[in-house]
Amino acid sequence: MPESNKPVVVYGASGYTGRIICEYLRQYDVPFIAAGRSEERLRESMDRNVPGIETADYEIRTVDTTVEALTELFSGAKVVLNTVGPFSKYGPTVVEAALAGGAHYLDTSGEQDWLITCEEQFGEAYAEKSLLLSPGLAQMYTIGEVAANLCLEQPGLDTLDIAVFWGGSPTIASTQTILVNAATSKAYYLERNNYAEFDPNEGLVPLVVPGQHELAQSLPWGGTSHPVWFRNDPRVANVKAQGGVFNTPLMRGVPVIVANALEETKDMSESERDRVLTERAAEVMSVMPPRENPRVNKSLDSVHASGPLGRAHCVIHGNSNYQQTGLLQAFAAYYLVQKAPLKVGFASGCQAFGHRELLGVLREFGLVAPPVLSVQA
């Protein structure tokens, strides 16, 4: 394979999120490699779905999904941006290869079990090489983390109650990840600095959402990344996160789909289970969603932070969820090409780049409104 001088590799560039990342890398003038398994899909995706791609400095590379092949691809790059999930299944190979190739690793996951695996199995090795290991840099998790950190600027708050909602439809990969995650892992919240399991039979939980009269229906959504990121934060002892889509009928159908998939696959081998879950995910979502419309694809992150004698509440309204994720990934790469992160090893986006810096980038591109922060000291 020929040498490349491109500092960033987007692995899974032909997918919905991957091509948005490429779009923002173009806007940041960051040279990149668009990598994946199919050259035809990569070329078609770049040509048809990345506006202004003719002005980008990029090249296309196909690669086998082995540690050896990926290490060769990543060697010489500074940053790997991974969008290929389910991450608990495919992520270890990419993380190992990025480490071997000497590159920072970021992904768009929110799978709680995958984050725990990253911390326990790879965090120390990345830190020893002064590399960043930052899974879960994505709208569904990072914006809530930004809101939580804005609340925590007020001292004396130790409990986070987090809600995230969005409008629109999940991608094919996201739907598959939801089913695989539900079938293979537990969901945890944080209670007095220890993981506690959500009741898997609890079902939908109604939540009050700022700005609307109707109660929204929520799920633990795999536990999310927030309990993992704040577990070692000395300011925080308790974290619980719930989430969902604004579409109530769609939300009511999610537990049924998951329960049916779990029942159908409970006695299957791992390979057979993965095949069936992939088929069931395709039945729910088999085509790429259309390009986001900010009038439809809205996001809302709400965080109540409390302590014995104080409270704070932060709400961040946004639009175009996947655009937010693509921008966060591209900005992180732009940052890392130029300087070291604020923290190496296993670290969240806010820990690595600063929560106010990430908020500023999202505001700069018009993807989130000014946070609404109220504090009761």
C-alpha positions in Angstrom: 0.0 0.0 0.0 1.5 3.4 -0.9 2.4 5.9 1.7 0.0 8.7 2.4 0.5 12.2 3.9 -3.1 12.5 5.0 -3.2 13.0 8.8 -6.8 11.8 9.3 -8.5 8.5 8.4 -12.3 8.3 8.4 -13.0 4.6 8.7 -16.5 3.8 7.5 -16.6 6.9 5.3 -19.4 5.7 3.0 -21.9 5.5 5.9 -24.4 8.2 6.8 -22.3 9.7 9.6 -19.0 9.1 7.8 -19.8 11.2 4.8 -20.9 14.1 7.0 -17.6 13.9 8.9 -15.9 14.1 5.5 -18.0 17.2 4.6 -16.8 19.0 7.7 -13.2 17.9 7.3 -13.4 19.6 3.9 -14.6 22.8 5.5 -11.7 22.7 8.0 -9.2 22.1 5.1 -8.0 18.9 6.8 -6.6 16.3 4.3 -8.2 12.8 4.9 -8.4 9.3 3.8 -11.9 7.9 3.2 -11.6 4.3 4.1 -13.8 1.2 4.1 -14.4 -2.1 2.5 -15.9 -1.2 -0.9 -14.2 1.2 -3.3 -17.4 1.5 -5.3 -19.5 2.6 -2.3 -16.8 5.0 -1.1 -16.5 6.7 -4.5 -20.3 6.9 -4.9 -20.7 8.3 -1.4 -18.1 10.9 -1.8 -19.3 12.0 -5.2 -23.0 12.0 -4.5 -23.3 12.9 -0.8 -20.4 15.2 0.2 -21.1 18.7 -1.0 -18.0 20.4 -2.4 -16.0 17.2 -2.4 -14.1 18.3 -5.5 -12.4 21.0 -3.4 -11.3 18.5 -0.7 -7.8 17.0 -0.3 -8.6 13.4 0.2 -8.0 9.9 -1.2 -10.0 6.6 -1.1 -8.6 3.5 0.4 -10.1 0.0 0.8 -9.0 -2.2 3.6 -9.7 -5.5 5.2 -11.0 -5.6 8.7 -8.0 -7.1 10.4 -5.6 -5.5 12.9 -2.7 -6.0 10.5 -4.4 -4.3 7.5 -5.8 -1.5 9.5 -2.4 -0.9 11.3 -0.8 -0.5 7.9 -3.5 2.0 6.8 -3.3 4.0 10.1 0.5 4.2 10.3 1.6 7.7 9.6 -1.9 9.2 10.3 -2.5 11.3 13.5 -6.1 10.6 14.0 -8.6 7.7 13.3 -12.3 8.6 13.2 -14.3 5.3 13.4 -18.0 5.1 12.5 -18.3 1.3 12.0 -20.6 -0.3 14.6 -21.8 -2.1 16.5 -18.7 -1.0 18.3 -18.7 -3.7 20.9 -18.3 -6.1 17.9 -16.1 -4.3 15.5 -14.4 -1.7 17.7 -11.6 -3.7 19.3 -9.9 -4.4 16.0 -9.9 -0.7 15.0 -8.7 0.4 18.5 -5.8 -2.1 18.5 -4.8 -1.0 15.0 -4.9 2.7 15.8 -2.7 2.1 18.9 -0.3 0.0 16.9 -0.2 2.7 14.2 0.4 5.5 16.7 -2.8 7.4 16.0 -5.4 9.0 18.3 -8.8 7.2 18.2 -12.3 8.7 18.2 -15.6 7.1 17.4 -19.3 7.9 17.3 -20.4 5.2 19.7 -22.7 5.5 22.7 -22.6 1.8 23.6 -22.0 1.8 27.3 -20.4 -1.6 27.4 -18.0 -0.5 24.6 -16.9 2.5 26.6 -16.2 0.4 29.7 -14.2 -2.0 27.5 -12.2 0.9 26.1 -11.4 2.2 29.6 -10.5 -1.2 31.1 -8.6 -2.8 28.2 -7.0 0.0 26.2 -7.0 3.2 28.3 -3.7 2.7 30.0 -1.9 1.6 26.8 -3.1 4.8 25.0 -2.0 7.0 27.9 1.5 5.4 27.8 1.8 6.5 24.2 0.4 10.0 24.9 -2.6 9.1 22.6 -6.2 10.0 23.0 -8.9 7.2 23.2 -12.2 9.0 23.0 -15.2 6.8 22.0 -18.7 8.3 22.0 -18.0 11.8 20.6 -21.5 12.3 19.2 -24.5 14.5 19.5 -26.5 12.1 21.6 -23.9 12.0 24.4 -21.5 15.0 24.1 -24.1 17.7 24.1 -25.6 16.4 27.4 -22.0 16.2 28.7 -21.5 19.9 27.8 -24.8 20.8 29.5 -23.7 18.8 32.6 -20.4 20.5 32.8 -22.0 24.0 32.5 -24.1 23.0 35.5 -21.1 21.7 37.4 -19.3 25.1 37.1 -21.5 25.8 40.2 -19.8 24.1 43.1 -21.6 21.7 45.5 -23.6 19.7 42.9 -23.1 15.9 42.9 -26.1 14.4 41.1 -26.9 14.6 37.4 -30.3 13.8 35.9 -29.9 13.8 32.1 -32.4 13.6 29.3 -31.7 13.7 25.6 -34.3 13.8 22.8 -34.2 14.1 19.1 -36.4 14.3 16.0 -36.1 12.2 12.9 -35.2 8.6 12.2 -32.2 6.5 13.2 -29.7 5.3 10.5 -29.4 1.6 9.5 -26.3 1.2 11.6 -27.9 2.9 14.6 -30.9 0.6 14.5 -28.7 -2.5 14.3 -26.6 -1.2 17.2 -29.7 -0.7 19.4 -30.8 -4.3 18.9 -27.3 -5.8 19.3 -26.7 -3.7 22.4 -30.0 -4.7 24.0 -29.3 -8.4 23.3 -25.7 -8.6 24.6 -25.3 -6.1 27.4 -26.8 -4.5 30.5 -27.5 -0.9 31.1 -26.1 1.0 34.1 -26.6 4.2 35.9 -24.2 5.6 38.5 -25.2 5.5 42.2 -22.7 6.8 44.8 -19.8 6.3 42.3 -20.8 2.6 41.5 -22.6 1.2 38.6 -26.1 0.1 39.3 -28.2 -1.9 36.7 -31.4 -0.4 35.2 -34.4 -2.7 35.6 -34.5 -4.4 32.2 -38.3 -4.9 32.6 -39.1 -1.3 33.5 -40.1 -0.3 29.9 -40.9 3.3 28.9 -40.6 6.1 31.4 -42.4 9.4 30.9 -40.3 12.5 31.3 -41.0 16.2 31.5 -39.4 17.9 28.5 -38.7 21.6 28.7 -40.7 23.6 26.2 -43.6 21.3 25.6 -46.8 20.2 27.5 -46.8 16.6 26.4 -44.8 14.1 28.4 -42.1 12.4 26.4 -41.5 8.7 26.5 -37.9 7.6 27.3 -35.7 4.6 27.7 -32.3 4.1 29.4 -30.9 3.7 25.8 -28.2 1.3 26.9 -27.3 3.5 29.9 -25.5 6.0 27.6 -21.9 7.1 28.1 -22.6 9.7 30.9 -22.2 7.3 33.9 -18.9 6.1 32.5 -17.5 9.6 31.9 -18.5 10.9 35.3 -17.6 7.9 37.4 -14.2 9.1 38.1 -15.1 12.8 38.4 -14.7 13.9 42.0 -17.5 16.4 41.7 -20.1 13.7 40.8 -21.5 10.7 42.7 -24.8 9.9 40.9 -25.7 10.0 37.2 -28.9 8.7 35.5 -29.6 9.3 31.8 -32.7 8.6 29.7 -33.4 9.4 26.1 -35.7 8.9 23.1 -37.2 10.4 20.0 -39.9 13.1 20.0 -42.1 10.7 17.9 -44.3 9.1 20.6 -45.8 6.3 18.5 -42.2 5.3 17.3 -41.0 5.3 20.9 -43.9 3.1 22.0 -42.8 0.6 19.4 -39.2 0.4 20.4 -39.6 -1.9 23.5 -41.8 -4.2 21.5 -39.2 -4.5 18.7 -36.4 -5.1 21.2 -38.4 -7.6 23.3 -39.4 -9.6 20.2 -35.8 -9.7 19.0 -34.5 -10.8 22.4 -37.0 -13.6 22.6 -36.3 -14.8 19.0 -32.5 -14.9 19.5 -32.2 -16.0 23.1 -31.1 -19.6 22.3 -29.0 -18.8 19.2 -25.3 -18.9 18.7 -23.5 -15.6 18.5 -23.2 -15.7 14.7 -26.8 -16.8 14.2 -28.0 -14.1 16.6 -26.0 -11.4 14.8 -27.5 -12.5 11.5 -31.1 -12.4 12.8 -30.6 -9.1 14.6 -29.2 -7.6 11.4 -32.3 -8.8 9.5 -34.7 -7.4 12.2 -32.9 -4.0 12.1 -33.3 -3.9 8.3 -37.0 -4.4 8.8 -37.1 -1.3 11.0 -34.8 0.8 8.8 -33.4 -0.5 5.5 -32.6 2.7 3.7 -30.4 5.7 4.5 -32.4 8.6 6.0 -32.6 11.7 3.8 -30.2 14.6 4.5 -31.3 16.3 7.7 -33.9 19.1 7.7 -33.4 21.5 10.7 -37.1 22.0 10.9 -37.6 18.3 11.5 -34.4 17.0 12.9 -34.3 18.8 16.3 -32.4 17.9 19.4 -32.9 18.7 23.1 -30.5 18.0 26.0 -31.7 18.8 29.5 -29.6 18.3 32.6 -30.7 18.8 36.2 -27.8 19.0 38.6 -28.4 18.9 42.3 -26.6 18.8 45.6 -27.6 19.0 49.3 -28.1 22.8 49.1 -28.0 23.8 45.5 -29.5 23.1 42.0 -28.7 24.0 38.4 -30.6 23.3 35.2 -29.2 23.5 31.7 -31.1 23.1 28.4 -29.5 23.1 25.0 -31.7 23.1 21.9 -30.2 22.1 18.6 -30.9 20.8 15.1 -29.5 18.2 12.7 -28.3 15.6 15.1 -26.0 13.8 12.7 -24.6 17.1 11.5 -23.7 17.9 15.1 -21.9 14.5 15.4 -20.0 15.0 12.1 -18.9 18.5 13.1 -17.7 17.3 16.6 -15.6 14.5 15.0 -14.1 16.8 12.3 -13.3 19.5 14.8 -11.6 17.0 17.1 -9.4 15.8 14.2 -8.7 19.5 13.2 -7.6 20.1 16.9 -5.5 17.0 17.2 -3.6 17.6 13.9 -2.3 20.8 15.5 -1.9 20.2 19.2 -2.1 17.6 22.0 -5.5 17.0 23.7 -6.1 18.3 27.2 -6.0 14.7 28.4 -4.6 11.6 26.9 -5.7 8.0 27.4 -9.4 7.3 27.9 -11.2 10.6 27.9 -14.5 12.1 26.8 -14.8 14.9 24.2 -15.2 17.5 27.0 -12.2 16.2 28.9 -10.0 16.1 25.8 -11.1 19.4 24.2 -13.0 21.4 26.8 -16.8 21.7 27.1 -17.0 25.4 26.3 -14.7 24.9 23.3 -17.0 22.2 21.9 -20.1 24.4 22.6 -18.4 27.3 20.8 -17.8 25.2 17.7 -21.4 24.0 17.5 -22.6 27.6 18.0 -20.2 28.8 15.3 -21.8 26.5 12.7 -25.4 27.3 13.9 -26.3 23.8 15.2 -27.2 24.6 18.8 -28.9 27.6 20.4 -27.3 29.4 23.4 -27.7 27.2 26.5 -30.5 28.1 28.9 -28.9 27.9 32.3 -30.6 28.5 35.6 -28.8 28.2 39.0 -30.1 28.1 42.5 -27.3 28.4 45.0 
